[in-house]
Amino acid sequence: MNEEEAKKKWCPMVRISIGDSACTNRGDIDKVASIACIASKCMLWRWNPPTVIAVPEGVEEHRTASGYCGLGGRPCVSVLY
């Protein structure tokens, strides 16, 4: 996912306290922006590997602008041949 998509997700690592209630990591992201993912500003953010393309002159490497939360490990990707 790209960073803008990630920033619409809640972060399971964030803990906030609202009033006298216990700390929580759940809530309405629209009301409490501090529980949203901060994407590449987070130590857990992992960038997807670059795309490598073979061209007549050699190999070109294209950096991707997408990544994922490393907390859950690398996402599974289906490859169709």
Backbone as XML, in Angstrom:
<?xml version="1.0"?>
<chain id="A" units="angstrom">
  <residue number="1" name="MET">
    <atom name="N" x="0.841" y="-1.177" z="0.000"/>
    <atom name="CA" x="0.000" y="0.000" z="0.000"/>
    <atom name="C" x="0.876" y="1.226" z="0.000"/>
  </residue>
  <residue number="2" name="ASN">
    <atom name="N" x="0.345" y="2.318" z="-0.496"/>
    <atom name="CA" x="1.142" y="3.535" z="-0.461"/>
    <atom name="C" x="0.966" y="4.219" z="0.896"/>
  </residue>
  <residue number="3" name="GLU">
    <atom name="N" x="1.733" y="5.262" z="1.142"/>
    <atom name="CA" x="1.720" y="5.901" z="2.462"/>
    <atom name="C" x="0.380" y="6.551" z="2.789"/>
  </residue>
  <residue number="4" name="GLU">
    <atom name="N" x="-0.278" y="7.119" z="1.790"/>
    <atom name="CA" x="-1.579" y="7.760" z="2.050"/>
    <atom name="C" x="-2.621" y="6.729" z="2.473"/>
  </residue>
  <residue number="5" name="GLU">
    <atom name="N" x="-2.587" y="5.529" z="1.885"/>
    <atom name="CA" x="-3.487" y="4.455" z="2.293"/>
    <atom name="C" x="-3.175" y="4.009" z="3.716"/>
  </residue>
  <residue number="6" name="ALA">
    <atom name="N" x="-1.884" y="3.895" z="4.032"/>
    <atom name="CA" x="-1.463" y="3.462" z="5.367"/>
    <atom name="C" x="-1.923" y="4.441" z="6.441"/>
  </residue>
  <residue number="7" name="LYS">
    <atom name="N" x="-1.860" y="5.732" z="6.142"/>
    <atom name="CA" x="-2.224" y="6.747" z="7.127"/>
    <atom name="C" x="-3.703" y="6.739" z="7.478"/>
  </residue>
  <residue number="8" name="LYS">
    <atom name="N" x="-4.505" y="5.969" z="6.743"/>
    <atom name="CA" x="-5.939" y="5.823" z="7.046"/>
    <atom name="C" x="-6.204" y="4.604" z="7.927"/>
  </residue>
  <residue number="9" name="LYS">
    <atom name="N" x="-5.170" y="3.877" z="8.269"/>
    <atom name="CA" x="-5.282" y="2.679" z="9.121"/>
    <atom name="C" x="-4.885" y="3.027" z="10.546"/>
  </residue>
  <residue number="10" name="TRP">
    <atom name="N" x="-5.421" y="2.279" z="11.512"/>
    <atom name="CA" x="-5.009" y="2.509" z="12.900"/>
    <atom name="C" x="-3.775" y="1.673" z="13.189"/>
  </residue>
  <residue number="11" name="CYS">
    <atom name="N" x="-2.955" y="2.151" z="14.076"/>
    <atom name="CA" x="-1.715" y="1.475" z="14.441"/>
    <atom name="C" x="-1.946" y="0.644" z="15.700"/>
  </residue>
  <residue number="12" name="PRO">
    <atom name="N" x="-1.647" y="-0.653" z="15.661"/>
    <atom name="CA" x="-1.831" y="-1.491" z="16.844"/>
    <atom name="C" x="-0.815" y="-1.234" z="17.949"/>
  </residue>
  <residue number="13" name="MET">
    <atom name="N" x="0.227" y="-0.458" z="17.664"/>
    <atom name="CA" x="1.258" y="-0.183" z="18.661"/>
    <atom name="C" x="0.959" y="1.051" z="19.507"/>
  </residue>
  <residue number="14" name="VAL">
    <atom name="N" x="0.079" y="1.922" z="19.046"/>
    <atom name="CA" x="-0.207" y="3.175" z="19.748"/>
    <atom name="C" x="-1.073" y="2.899" z="20.968"/>
  </residue>
  <residue number="15" name="ARG">
    <atom name="N" x="-0.750" y="3.548" z="22.065"/>
    <atom name="CA" x="-1.556" y="3.476" z="23.287"/>
    <atom name="C" x="-1.875" y="4.894" z="23.708"/>
  </residue>
  <residue number="16" name="ILE">
    <atom name="N" x="-3.151" y="5.189" z="23.889"/>
    <atom name="CA" x="-3.563" y="6.517" z="24.326"/>
    <atom name="C" x="-4.485" y="6.379" z="25.533"/>
  </residue>
  <residue number="17" name="SER">
    <atom name="N" x="-4.570" y="7.410" z="26.292"/>
    <atom name="CA" x="-5.449" y="7.438" z="27.451"/>
    <atom name="C" x="-6.425" y="8.586" z="27.269"/>
  </residue>
  <residue number="18" name="ILE">
    <atom name="N" x="-7.707" y="8.271" z="27.363"/>
    <atom name="CA" x="-8.746" y="9.290" z="27.226"/>
    <atom name="C" x="-9.409" y="9.463" z="28.591"/>
  </residue>
  <residue number="19" name="GLY">
    <atom name="N" x="-9.141" y="10.583" z="29.218"/>
    <atom name="CA" x="-9.690" y="10.831" z="30.551"/>
    <atom name="C" x="-9.154" y="9.841" z="31.562"/>
  </residue>
  <residue number="20" name="ASP">
    <atom name="N" x="-10.056" y="9.290" z="32.371"/>
    <atom name="CA" x="-9.666" y="8.328" z="33.398"/>
    <atom name="C" x="-9.699" y="6.888" z="32.898"/>
  </residue>
  <residue number="21" name="SER">
    <atom name="N" x="-10.002" y="6.701" z="31.619"/>
    <atom name="CA" x="-10.108" y="5.342" z="31.084"/>
    <atom name="C" x="-8.724" y="4.715" z="30.915"/>
  </residue>
  <residue number="22" name="ALA">
    <atom name="N" x="-8.730" y="3.422" z="30.750"/>
    <atom name="CA" x="-7.475" y="2.698" z="30.555"/>
    <atom name="C" x="-6.894" y="3.030" z="29.186"/>
  </residue>
  <residue number="23" name="CYS">
    <atom name="N" x="-5.630" y="2.778" z="29.029"/>
    <atom name="CA" x="-4.998" y="3.015" z="27.735"/>
    <atom name="C" x="-5.575" y="2.057" z="26.704"/>
  </residue>
  <residue number="24" name="THR">
    <atom name="N" x="-5.749" y="2.546" z="25.502"/>
    <atom name="CA" x="-6.332" y="1.740" z="24.444"/>
    <atom name="C" x="-5.619" y="2.001" z="23.136"/>
  </residue>
  <residue number="25" name="ASN">
    <atom name="N" x="-5.780" y="1.092" z="22.202"/>
    <atom name="CA" x="-5.233" y="1.319" z="20.871"/>
    <atom name="C" x="-6.345" y="1.317" z="19.836"/>
  </residue>
  <residue number="26" name="ARG">
    <atom name="N" x="-7.560" y="1.378" z="20.269"/>
    <atom name="CA" x="-8.694" y="1.387" z="19.346"/>
    <atom name="C" x="-9.447" y="2.691" z="19.470"/>
  </residue>
  <residue number="27" name="GLY">
    <atom name="N" x="-10.168" y="2.996" z="18.448"/>
    <atom name="CA" x="-10.958" y="4.215" z="18.483"/>
    <atom name="C" x="-11.286" y="4.700" z="17.099"/>
  </residue>
  <residue number="28" name="ASP">
    <atom name="N" x="-11.891" y="5.836" z="17.024"/>
    <atom name="CA" x="-12.295" y="6.427" z="15.774"/>
    <atom name="C" x="-11.148" y="7.290" z="15.256"/>
  </residue>
  <residue number="29" name="ILE">
    <atom name="N" x="-10.517" y="6.865" z="14.175"/>
    <atom name="CA" x="-9.356" y="7.575" z="13.643"/>
    <atom name="C" x="-9.716" y="9.012" z="13.282"/>
  </residue>
  <residue number="30" name="ASP">
    <atom name="N" x="-10.935" y="9.238" z="12.815"/>
    <atom name="CA" x="-11.335" y="10.596" z="12.451"/>
    <atom name="C" x="-11.331" y="11.526" z="13.658"/>
  </residue>
  <residue number="31" name="LYS">
    <atom name="N" x="-11.615" y="10.985" z="14.835"/>
    <atom name="CA" x="-11.672" y="11.814" z="16.040"/>
    <atom name="C" x="-10.340" y="11.876" z="16.778"/>
  </residue>
  <residue number="32" name="VAL">
    <atom name="N" x="-9.565" y="10.804" z="16.697"/>
    <atom name="CA" x="-8.286" y="10.739" z="17.404"/>
    <atom name="C" x="-7.205" y="10.391" z="16.388"/>
  </residue>
  <residue number="33" name="ALA">
    <atom name="N" x="-6.657" y="11.390" z="15.739"/>
    <atom name="CA" x="-5.683" y="11.168" z="14.667"/>
    <atom name="C" x="-4.400" y="10.522" z="15.181"/>
  </residue>
  <residue number="34" name="SER">
    <atom name="N" x="-4.132" y="10.615" z="16.470"/>
    <atom name="CA" x="-2.876" y="10.101" z="17.002"/>
    <atom name="C" x="-2.791" y="8.583" z="16.998"/>
  </residue>
  <residue number="35" name="ILE">
    <atom name="N" x="-3.873" y="7.865" z="16.663"/>
    <atom name="CA" x="-3.786" y="6.410" z="16.601"/>
    <atom name="C" x="-3.587" y="5.918" z="15.177"/>
  </residue>
  <residue number="36" name="ALA">
    <atom name="N" x="-3.520" y="6.835" z="14.229"/>
    <atom name="CA" x="-3.340" y="6.448" z="12.839"/>
    <atom name="C" x="-1.886" y="6.087" z="12.551"/>
  </residue>
  <residue number="37" name="CYS">
    <atom name="N" x="-1.698" y="5.263" z="11.546"/>
    <atom name="CA" x="-0.365" y="4.877" z="11.086"/>
    <atom name="C" x="0.399" y="6.120" z="10.624"/>
  </residue>
  <residue number="38" name="ILE">
    <atom name="N" x="1.685" y="6.151" z="10.895"/>
    <atom name="CA" x="2.519" y="7.262" z="10.430"/>
    <atom name="C" x="3.424" y="6.812" z="9.283"/>
  </residue>
  <residue number="39" name="ALA">
    <atom name="N" x="3.158" y="5.646" z="8.763"/>
    <atom name="CA" x="3.818" y="5.101" z="7.567"/>
    <atom name="C" x="5.339" y="5.133" z="7.670"/>
  </residue>
  <residue number="40" name="SER">
    <atom name="N" x="6.018" y="5.744" z="6.721"/>
    <atom name="CA" x="7.482" y="5.657" z="6.672"/>
    <atom name="C" x="8.177" y="6.373" z="7.824"/>
  </residue>
  <residue number="41" name="LYS">
    <atom name="N" x="7.442" y="7.108" z="8.630"/>
    <atom name="CA" x="8.041" y="7.740" z="9.815"/>
    <atom name="C" x="8.145" y="6.755" z="10.987"/>
  </residue>
  <residue number="42" name="CYS">
    <atom name="N" x="7.631" y="5.562" z="10.798"/>
    <atom name="CA" x="7.619" y="4.531" z="11.841"/>
    <atom name="C" x="8.814" y="3.588" z="11.662"/>
  </residue>
  <residue number="43" name="MET">
    <atom name="N" x="9.384" y="3.142" z="12.771"/>
    <atom name="CA" x="10.500" y="2.202" z="12.730"/>
    <atom name="C" x="10.095" y="0.844" z="12.152"/>
  </residue>
  <residue number="44" name="LEU">
    <atom name="N" x="8.798" y="0.510" z="12.193"/>
    <atom name="CA" x="8.330" y="-0.777" z="11.681"/>
    <atom name="C" x="8.027" y="-0.759" z="10.184"/>
  </residue>
  <residue number="45" name="TRP">
    <atom name="N" x="7.958" y="0.424" z="9.566"/>
    <atom name="CA" x="7.611" y="0.523" z="8.146"/>
    <atom name="C" x="8.702" y="-0.136" z="7.294"/>
  </residue>
  <residue number="46" name="ARG">
    <atom name="N" x="8.262" y="-0.925" z="6.335"/>
    <atom name="CA" x="9.181" y="-1.586" z="5.416"/>
    <atom name="C" x="8.773" y="-1.230" z="3.991"/>
  </residue>
  <residue number="47" name="TRP">
    <atom name="N" x="9.742" y="-0.820" z="3.191"/>
    <atom name="CA" x="9.484" y="-0.519" z="1.784"/>
    <atom name="C" x="9.467" y="-1.812" z="0.998"/>
  </residue>
  <residue number="48" name="ASN">
    <atom name="N" x="8.586" y="-1.882" z="-0.012"/>
    <atom name="CA" x="8.613" y="-3.023" z="-0.922"/>
    <atom name="C" x="9.908" y="-2.959" z="-1.723"/>
  </residue>
  <residue number="49" name="PRO">
    <atom name="N" x="10.428" y="-4.115" z="-2.117"/>
    <atom name="CA" x="11.687" y="-4.106" z="-2.877"/>
    <atom name="C" x="11.489" y="-3.436" z="-4.239"/>
  </residue>
  <residue number="50" name="PRO">
    <atom name="N" x="12.570" y="-2.880" z="-4.796"/>
    <atom name="CA" x="12.460" y="-2.247" z="-6.106"/>
    <atom name="C" x="12.172" y="-3.264" z="-7.201"/>
  </residue>
  <residue number="51" name="THR">
    <atom name="N" x="11.579" y="-2.792" z="-8.273"/>
    <atom name="CA" x="11.321" y="-3.631" z="-9.434"/>
    <atom name="C" x="12.563" y="-3.604" z="-10.316"/>
  </residue>
  <residue number="52" name="VAL">
    <atom name="N" x="13.010" y="-4.780" z="-10.705"/>
    <atom name="CA" x="14.190" y="-4.879" z="-11.559"/>
    <atom name="C" x="13.723" y="-5.283" z="-12.954"/>
  </residue>
  <residue number="53" name="ILE">
    <atom name="N" x="14.133" y="-4.502" z="-13.942"/>
    <atom name="CA" x="13.715" y="-4.744" z="-15.316"/>
    <atom name="C" x="14.958" y="-4.921" z="-16.182"/>
  </residue>
  <residue number="54" name="ALA">
    <atom name="N" x="14.978" y="-6.002" z="-16.963"/>
    <atom name="CA" x="16.086" y="-6.234" z="-17.889"/>
    <atom name="C" x="15.813" y="-5.447" z="-19.164"/>
  </residue>
  <residue number="55" name="VAL">
    <atom name="N" x="16.769" y="-4.651" z="-19.568"/>
    <atom name="CA" x="16.673" y="-3.873" z="-20.802"/>
    <atom name="C" x="17.911" y="-4.176" z="-21.639"/>
  </residue>
  <residue number="56" name="PRO">
    <atom name="N" x="17.884" y="-3.861" z="-22.949"/>
    <atom name="CA" x="19.043" y="-4.183" z="-23.795"/>
    <atom name="C" x="20.374" y="-3.646" z="-23.275"/>
  </residue>
  <residue number="57" name="GLU">
    <atom name="N" x="20.361" y="-2.505" z="-22.605"/>
    <atom name="CA" x="21.606" y="-1.912" z="-22.115"/>
    <atom name="C" x="22.062" y="-2.502" z="-20.776"/>
  </residue>
  <residue number="58" name="GLY">
    <atom name="N" x="21.250" y="-3.350" z="-20.176"/>
    <atom name="CA" x="21.602" y="-3.908" z="-18.867"/>
    <atom name="C" x="20.366" y="-4.122" z="-18.009"/>
  </residue>
  <residue number="59" name="VAL">
    <atom name="N" x="20.424" y="-3.616" z="-16.793"/>
    <atom name="CA" x="19.327" y="-3.794" z="-15.844"/>
    <atom name="C" x="18.949" y="-2.437" z="-15.269"/>
  </residue>
  <residue number="60" name="GLU">
    <atom name="N" x="17.656" y="-2.168" z="-15.200"/>
    <atom name="CA" x="17.162" y="-0.948" z="-14.581"/>
    <atom name="C" x="16.441" y="-1.305" z="-13.293"/>
  </residue>
  <residue number="61" name="GLU">
    <atom name="N" x="16.658" y="-0.510" z="-12.285"/>
    <atom name="CA" x="15.996" y="-0.730" z="-11.001"/>
    <atom name="C" x="15.074" y="0.453" z="-10.734"/>
  </residue>
  <residue number="62" name="HIS">
    <atom name="N" x="13.812" y="0.165" z="-10.499"/>
    <atom name="CA" x="12.827" y="1.209" z="-10.250"/>
    <atom name="C" x="12.354" y="1.116" z="-8.808"/>
  </residue>
  <residue number="63" name="ARG">
    <atom name="N" x="12.571" y="2.182" z="-8.053"/>
    <atom name="CA" x="12.140" y="2.241" z="-6.648"/>
    <atom name="C" x="10.619" y="2.293" z="-6.592"/>
  </residue>
  <residue number="64" name="THR">
    <atom name="N" x="10.062" y="1.564" z="-5.672"/>
    <atom name="CA" x="8.616" y="1.560" z="-5.503"/>
    <atom name="C" x="8.225" y="2.560" z="-4.434"/>
  </residue>
  <residue number="65" name="ALA">
    <atom name="N" x="7.026" y="3.092" z="-4.538"/>
    <atom name="CA" x="6.537" y="4.056" z="-3.547"/>
    <atom name="C" x="5.531" y="3.391" z="-2.624"/>
  </residue>
  <residue number="66" name="SER">
    <atom name="N" x="5.659" y="2.085" z="-2.461"/>
    <atom name="CA" x="4.723" y="1.390" z="-1.581"/>
    <atom name="C" x="5.480" y="0.572" z="-0.551"/>
  </residue>
  <residue number="67" name="GLY">
    <atom name="N" x="4.798" y="0.233" z="0.519"/>
    <atom name="CA" x="5.418" y="-0.524" z="1.591"/>
    <atom name="C" x="4.350" y="-1.188" z="2.449"/>
  </residue>
  <residue number="68" name="TYR">
    <atom name="N" x="4.732" y="-1.535" z="3.677"/>
    <atom name="CA" x="3.820" y="-2.234" z="4.573"/>
    <atom name="C" x="4.331" y="-2.122" z="6.003"/>
  </residue>
  <residue number="69" name="CYS">
    <atom name="N" x="3.461" y="-2.435" z="6.946"/>
    <atom name="CA" x="3.846" y="-2.460" z="8.349"/>
    <atom name="C" x="4.620" y="-3.744" z="8.602"/>
  </residue>
  <residue number="70" name="GLY">
    <atom name="N" x="5.817" y="-3.624" z="9.093"/>
    <atom name="CA" x="6.643" y="-4.791" z="9.349"/>
    <atom name="C" x="6.244" y="-5.570" z="10.592"/>
  </residue>
  <residue number="71" name="LEU">
    <atom name="N" x="5.282" y="-5.055" z="11.364"/>
    <atom name="CA" x="4.859" y="-5.727" z="12.588"/>
    <atom name="C" x="4.345" y="-7.132" z="12.315"/>
  </residue>
  <residue number="72" name="GLY">
    <atom name="N" x="3.608" y="-7.294" z="11.229"/>
    <atom name="CA" x="3.029" y="-8.599" z="10.907"/>
    <atom name="C" x="3.886" y="-9.436" z="9.986"/>
  </residue>
  <residue number="73" name="GLY">
    <atom name="N" x="5.080" y="-8.979" z="9.686"/>
    <atom name="CA" x="5.932" y="-9.703" z="8.753"/>
    <atom name="C" x="5.628" y="-9.299" z="7.322"/>
  </residue>
  <residue number="74" name="ARG">
    <atom name="N" x="6.360" y="-9.843" z="6.418"/>
    <atom name="CA" x="6.186" y="-9.511" z="5.000"/>
    <atom name="C" x="4.877" y="-10.093" z="4.492"/>
  </residue>
  <residue number="75" name="PRO">
    <atom name="N" x="4.062" y="-9.296" z="3.778"/>
    <atom name="CA" x="2.800" y="-9.812" z="3.269"/>
    <atom name="C" x="3.021" y="-10.857" z="2.173"/>
  </residue>
  <residue number="76" name="CYS">
    <atom name="N" x="2.123" y="-11.813" z="2.085"/>
    <atom name="CA" x="2.189" y="-12.829" z="1.039"/>
    <atom name="C" x="1.703" y="-12.210" z="-0.267"/>
  </residue>
  <residue number="77" name="VAL">
    <atom name="N" x="2.368" y="-12.517" z="-1.336"/>
    <atom name="CA" x="2.000" y="-12.006" z="-2.649"/>
    <atom name="C" x="1.833" y="-13.183" z="-3.583"/>
  </residue>
  <residue number="78" name="SER">
    <atom name="N" x="0.684" y="-13.253" z="-4.227"/>
    <atom name="CA" x="0.461" y="-14.308" z="-5.214"/>
    <atom name="C" x="1.095" y="-13.899" z="-6.525"/>
  </residue>
  <residue number="79" name="VAL">
    <atom name="N" x="1.771" y="-14.815" z="-7.144"/>
    <atom name="CA" x="2.383" y="-14.553" z="-8.445"/>
    <atom name="C" x="1.720" y="-15.466" z="-9.460"/>
  </residue>
  <residue number="80" name="LEU">
    <atom name="N" x="1.182" y="-14.864" z="-10.492"/>
    <atom name="CA" x="0.543" y="-15.634" z="-11.558"/>
    <atom name="C" x="1.497" y="-15.721" z="-12.746"/>
  </residue>
  <residue number="81" name="TYR">
    <atom name="N" x="1.647" y="-16.906" z="-13.277"/>
    <atom name="CA" x="2.512" y="-17.095" z="-14.451"/>
    <atom name="C" x="1.658" y="-17.404" z="-15.640"/>
  </residue>
</chain>
